[in-house]
């Protein structure tokens, strides 16, 4: 198993009483709540945390994209990846650019190619459709999401792999000259990862033999994780091949401390703020009409509703496996069990969440890196149980 430290870069100084007036930290929360001086400190603190994770021995670090919210301060993740590129030595994953929101996907082809060249081939390219709230923020049509995603992906791959200039004619994008300068450092292109919360169409698309992209299940109960990892493998078998463990991964908030009791006490206010404040949004913002097909609606709605509504305690999310929290021994035991049963090859722990302060984030990163990760380096991953 490989470990990538994930960071959402939330606005940790958000007034905790904002929700007495506004129903979400997304889309409609006025930007008057944002203090640029605090933002300056937070951005630099968060970059320090990712650089620290890289130095501690994580296989890579991850940034992502969200727009117009206090949940994550990275509308342009390439800026963060660029800042990290000169002071890290391991992989940098941009998870990921929301392709359907783009007027010109060639911007991402160029941005990622630049990052791949600067890092000497350390970039992992993440492509996502973007969650429902992004379509409200961007004024984009969610019913076009899948078609735009696929077409933007095809255009970016053409830019990376086909000698230019070449012509691209699609439904949404038309280019007489596709001629990416610079070309990617990695051949034929950087590895592509596809985060999702369980869209059947996304799984079928990512697992297709022409792609075999790494599929990442994000912020989901472990039972949901198991279901969608199994769906990926079953889909791969239907396509005529066996998926490897490196084609599936799990992104999950994680906190590591000296004992289980200390971990729960230290993490409680910060994970509960994350779940009950930053993550929450009304259903119409979460899943705008047309965003999901009927085939995907039931499973995704259940997973998203469990994480975006109601008041949840740390005990709730630890029990569901939505939050990994405990001593190194506890985390080693849980991860070994989940990995054995489910067989994911990547773990993307979010080591900072909500209002978790810098000193606790650093402690958790260091302890996890020194006392959990080596356990999975020392021996081969256990065989996955039969489905």
PyMOL commands that set and color helices and strands:
alter all, ss='L'
color gray80, all
select helices_A, chain A and resi 18-20+31-33+36-56+77-85+99-101+106-118+132-138+142-161+200-207+222-239+245-247+260-278+283-286+294-308+314-320+328-342+358-378
alter helices_A, ss='H'
color red, helices_A
select strands_A, chain A and resi 2-6+60-63+91-98+123-128+166-169+174-178+191-196+214-218+248-256+323-326+346-350
alter strands_A, ss='S'
color yellow, strands_A
deselect
rebuild
show_as cartoon
